[in-house]
Structures are given as C-alpha cells and as structure tokens.
C-alpha cells in the first residue's frame, strides 16, 4: 500500500469517499459486492473528527484508505467537499445508514446462513444496542476495550465458514478502522465489516438523537455538544476551528 501523506493526498482521500444521493442503491451495491469476494468487505465513514485525526497523525490515513467504502458523514465534510470544489452528495451518517444496511442484509439473506457480531462499547449498552439494531437476529458480542489481536482470535473461534458474517464495530475512531483492516487482511471469507462508532450506544438509548430540526439544519453535532459538553468539548469546540485551519492549509 502506498505511503500516503495527507499534505499531498487530501483530495485523493476525498475522491475515495463514496458520493451518492441514493442510500438504498448504495446499500444494494455494497451487499452485492460483498457476496462475490473471498475476503471481508469493509465500510466506514469520514467526518470532521476523522479528518482531524488523520491531519494530526498521518499514519492513520492508511487504515481509512484501506476501507472498501468510505461514506461522507456530517456538515463538516460537506463543507470540505465544497471547499475543494467537489460534489458532496447526500449526508450518509452512520446512525441512519447502518440500521438501513442491516435491515437490507437481513431481508436479502433470509435463505442464507448469516452470523452477526457486535464488537465495541460496554455492557449493558452493548447487548441492549445490539439487540435493538439486529432485532430478532442471533448475535455474539465483545466489549470495545480489548487489544486488537483479541478480536481476531475471537472472530476466528466463532465465525462460521459457511455463513455470511456481518461484523459491526462500535469502538470509535481510529481503533475500529484499524481493526477493520486487520479483519479484512486476516480473515479470508466473504462478509461485511461496518465501522459504526456510537451506533450501538444510540440504539441502546445511552445517547439520544437530536430532534428533527437539528438534523434538518445539519447541526446535530451542536445538540450532542449541549448534551455532553465535557466529553465532546475537545471534538467540537476545539476540533471545528482546527478542521477549518486544516482545510485552508491543505488547499
């Protein structure tokens, strides 16, 4: 894999982000593509926080670039695309997109053996959120505070070779992207790996979604900041100005 340098490859990374105005068509494409491969297909999201992480540590560009599908998440990345005069497409944030993706996987695999794994966060939200996301599907879990090789060992011990395995990672950036790359390159069978961030915590009700007005105005981040100012102060109050500084610098 090339040794990327974000100073010269920011636009290259933005070009890799899958731009779509039709989430349903994109989901169908992801699932169909994942079934014809002999390795795990990986899906992740790029938001302002991820962009800042890569800007701070250039080595993190590698696991993000290794994702098979990167989707645009949030108003920050929309502004980044416009800043570089590139089409931004729809906001495909994970909190909305992942439940849609899982629903289609379940419906399209009714006649196929499918196994689900949720890795991340902690009890009781891990089990509650996984049950809410996966509805009546059987699943296995592991919390999000292990070393990366432990997850590979767990999956190798529990994945079914004859099944279509779906793995939801809910341990935050960049750990989940690093784990997704490890899974992709160490587990040789078809399946789907989804980097979900806080999706399981949202599904469990640990964190609440912003009211519709905040989402319509693309300021869901502000609602989250107001709800959790101490935890998210650095990500938003400090991170947003840094994000714009990074954009100006790389342009």
C-alpha positions as CSV (number, residue, x, y, z in Angstrom):
1,X,0.0,0.0,0.0
2,X,1.3,3.5,-0.8
3,X,2.8,5.6,1.9
4,X,0.3,8.4,1.9
5,X,1.0,11.9,3.1
6,X,-2.2,13.9,3.8
7,X,-0.5,17.1,2.8
8,X,-0.5,15.9,-0.8
9,X,-3.3,13.4,-0.7
10,X,-6.2,15.1,1.0
11,X,-8.0,15.5,-2.3
12,X,-7.2,11.8,-3.2
13,X,-8.9,10.7,0.1
14,X,-11.9,12.9,-0.6
15,X,-12.2,11.4,-4.0
16,X,-12.3,7.9,-2.5
17,X,-15.4,8.8,-0.3
18,X,-18.4,7.3,-2.0
19,X,-20.7,10.1,-3.0
20,X,-24.3,9.1,-3.5
21,X,-27.8,10.7,-3.4
22,X,-29.5,7.3,-3.2
23,X,-28.7,5.4,0.1
24,X,-30.8,2.4,-0.9
25,X,-29.0,1.9,-4.2
26,X,-25.6,2.2,-2.5
27,X,-26.6,-0.4,0.1
28,X,-27.7,-2.8,-2.5
29,X,-24.4,-2.3,-4.3
30,X,-22.3,-2.9,-1.1
31,X,-24.2,-6.1,-0.2
32,X,-24.0,-7.5,-3.8
33,X,-20.3,-6.7,-4.0
34,X,-19.5,-8.2,-0.6
35,X,-21.1,-11.6,-1.6
36,X,-18.7,-12.1,-4.6
37,X,-15.5,-11.6,-2.8
38,X,-13.4,-14.1,-0.9
39,X,-12.5,-11.5,1.8
40,X,-14.4,-9.2,4.2
41,X,-15.8,-6.0,2.7
42,X,-15.2,-3.0,4.9
43,X,-17.5,0.0,5.3
44,X,-16.6,3.2,7.2
45,X,-17.5,6.9,7.5
46,X,-15.5,10.1,7.3
47,X,-16.5,13.0,9.4
48,X,-14.8,16.2,10.7
49,X,-13.4,14.3,13.7
50,X,-11.8,11.6,11.4
51,X,-10.3,14.2,9.1
52,X,-8.7,15.9,12.1
53,X,-7.3,12.6,13.4
54,X,-5.6,12.0,10.1
55,X,-4.3,15.5,9.9
56,X,-2.7,15.1,13.3
57,X,-1.3,11.6,12.7
58,X,-0.6,10.9,9.0
59,X,-0.2,7.2,9.7
60,X,-3.9,7.0,10.3
61,X,-4.6,7.7,6.6
62,X,-3.6,4.1,6.0
63,X,-6.5,2.3,7.8
64,X,-9.0,4.8,6.5
65,X,-7.8,4.4,2.9
66,X,-7.9,0.6,3.3
67,X,-11.7,0.7,3.7
68,X,-13.6,-0.5,0.7
69,X,-16.3,2.1,1.1
70,X,-15.9,5.4,2.9
71,X,-19.1,7.4,3.2
72,X,-19.5,11.2,3.9
73,X,-20.8,11.9,7.4
74,X,-21.8,15.4,8.5
75,X,-21.8,19.0,7.6
76,X,-18.1,19.4,8.1
77,X,-17.2,17.0,5.3
78,X,-19.8,18.6,3.1
79,X,-18.1,21.9,3.6
80,X,-14.7,20.2,2.9
81,X,-16.0,19.0,-0.5
82,X,-17.3,22.4,-1.4
83,X,-14.0,23.9,-0.3
84,X,-12.2,21.7,-2.9
85,X,-15.0,22.3,-5.5
86,X,-16.1,18.7,-5.4
87,X,-19.7,17.3,-5.3
88,X,-20.7,16.4,-1.8
89,X,-23.7,14.1,-2.3
90,X,-26.1,13.2,0.5
91,X,-25.2,13.0,4.2
92,X,-24.8,9.3,4.8
93,X,-24.2,9.4,8.5
94,X,-23.8,6.0,10.2
95,X,-26.7,6.5,12.7
96,X,-29.2,6.5,9.9
97,X,-27.3,4.4,7.3
98,X,-26.3,1.4,9.4
99,X,-29.8,0.4,10.5
100,X,-30.9,0.6,6.9
101,X,-27.9,-1.5,5.8
102,X,-28.6,-4.2,8.4
103,X,-32.3,-4.4,7.5
104,X,-31.4,-5.0,3.9
105,X,-28.8,-7.6,4.8
106,X,-31.3,-9.5,6.9
107,X,-34.0,-9.3,4.2
108,X,-31.7,-10.3,1.4
109,X,-30.1,-13.2,3.4
110,X,-33.3,-14.9,4.6
111,X,-32.3,-18.1,2.7
112,X,-28.7,-17.9,3.6
113,X,-26.9,-18.7,6.8
114,X,-25.9,-15.3,8.3
115,X,-23.9,-14.7,11.5
116,X,-23.8,-11.3,13.4
117,X,-21.1,-10.0,15.6
118,X,-21.0,-6.7,17.5
119,X,-17.7,-5.5,18.9
120,X,-17.5,-2.4,21.0
121,X,-18.8,-0.2,23.8
122,X,-19.6,-1.9,27.1
123,X,-22.4,-3.7,29.0
124,X,-25.3,-3.3,29.3
125,X,-25.4,-0.9,26.3
126,X,-23.5,-3.4,24.1
127,X,-26.1,-6.2,24.5
128,X,-29.1,-3.8,24.5
129,X,-27.9,-1.8,21.5
130,X,-27.0,-4.9,19.5
131,X,-30.4,-6.4,20.2
132,X,-32.2,-3.2,19.1
133,X,-30.1,-2.9,15.9
134,X,-30.3,-6.6,14.9
135,X,-33.9,-7.2,16.1
136,X,-34.6,-10.9,16.2
137,X,-31.2,-12.0,14.8
138,X,-28.8,-14.1,16.9
139,X,-25.5,-12.3,17.6
140,X,-22.3,-12.5,19.6
141,X,-20.6,-9.6,21.3
142,X,-17.3,-8.5,22.8
143,X,-16.6,-5.1,24.5
144,X,-14.6,-2.4,22.9
145,X,-11.7,-2.3,25.3
146,X,-9.5,-5.2,24.2
147,X,-6.3,-5.3,22.3
148,X,-6.8,-5.8,18.5
149,X,-5.4,-9.3,18.3
150,X,-8.0,-10.5,20.8
151,X,-10.8,-9.6,18.4
152,X,-9.2,-11.5,15.6
153,X,-8.9,-14.5,17.9
154,X,-12.5,-14.2,19.0
155,X,-13.7,-14.0,15.4
156,X,-11.6,-16.9,14.2
157,X,-13.0,-19.0,17.1
158,X,-16.7,-18.1,16.5
159,X,-17.2,-17.2,12.8
160,X,-18.9,-19.8,10.7
161,X,-17.1,-20.6,7.4
162,X,-20.3,-21.5,5.7
163,X,-22.1,-18.3,6.8
164,X,-22.2,-14.7,5.6
165,X,-20.6,-13.0,8.6
166,X,-21.6,-9.4,9.5
167,X,-19.4,-7.6,12.0
168,X,-20.4,-4.2,13.5
169,X,-17.5,-2.3,15.1
170,X,-18.6,0.2,17.7
171,X,-15.4,1.3,19.4
172,X,-14.8,4.8,17.9
173,X,-12.1,6.2,15.6
174,X,-9.4,5.2,14.8
175,X,-9.5,1.9,16.6
176,X,-12.4,0.5,14.7
177,X,-10.8,1.4,11.3
178,X,-7.5,-0.3,12.4
179,X,-9.5,-3.4,13.4
180,X,-11.4,-3.4,10.1
181,X,-8.1,-3.5,8.2
182,X,-6.9,-6.4,10.4
183,X,-10.1,-8.3,9.8
184,X,-10.0,-7.7,6.1
185,X,-6.4,-9.0,5.7
186,X,-6.5,-11.8,8.2
187,X,-10.0,-13.4,7.8
188,X,-10.4,-14.9,4.3
189,X,-14.1,-15.4,3.7
190,X,-17.0,-13.3,2.4
191,X,-18.7,-11.0,4.8
192,X,-19.3,-7.4,5.8
193,X,-17.5,-5.2,8.4
194,X,-19.1,-1.9,9.3
195,X,-17.4,0.8,11.4
196,X,-20.2,2.1,13.5
197,X,-18.8,4.5,16.0
198,X,-21.5,5.3,18.6
199,X,-24.3,3.4,16.7
200,X,-24.8,0.8,19.4
201,X,-24.9,3.4,22.2
202,X,-27.5,5.3,20.2
203,X,-29.5,2.1,19.6
204,X,-29.4,1.3,23.3
205,X,-30.6,4.8,24.2
206,X,-27.4,5.7,26.1
207,X,-27.0,8.7,23.8
208,X,-30.1,10.4,22.4
209,X,-30.5,11.5,18.8
210,X,-31.0,15.2,18.1
211,X,-34.6,16.4,17.4
212,X,-35.6,16.6,13.7
213,X,-35.0,20.3,13.5
214,X,-31.3,19.9,14.5
215,X,-30.9,17.2,11.9
216,X,-32.6,19.2,9.1
217,X,-30.3,22.1,9.8
218,X,-27.2,19.8,9.9
219,X,-26.4,20.8,13.5
220,X,-26.8,17.5,15.2
221,X,-23.3,18.0,16.5
222,X,-24.4,21.1,18.4
223,X,-27.2,19.1,20.1
224,X,-24.7,16.4,21.1
225,X,-22.3,19.0,22.5
226,X,-25.1,20.6,24.6
227,X,-26.0,17.2,25.9
228,X,-22.4,16.1,26.7
229,X,-20.3,19.2,26.9
230,X,-17.4,17.7,28.9
231,X,-17.0,14.6,26.7
232,X,-17.4,16.4,23.4
233,X,-15.8,19.8,24.1
234,X,-12.5,18.9,22.5
235,X,-14.0,17.2,19.5
236,X,-16.3,20.2,18.6
237,X,-15.3,23.4,20.4
238,X,-11.6,22.9,19.7
239,X,-11.9,20.4,16.8
240,X,-14.1,22.5,14.5
241,X,-11.7,25.5,14.3
242,X,-8.8,23.1,13.8
243,X,-10.7,21.4,11.0
244,X,-11.1,24.7,9.1
245,X,-7.4,25.5,9.7
246,X,-6.5,22.1,8.2
247,X,-8.7,22.7,5.1
248,X,-7.1,26.1,4.5
249,X,-3.6,24.7,5.0
250,X,-4.1,21.7,2.6
251,X,-5.7,23.9,-0.1
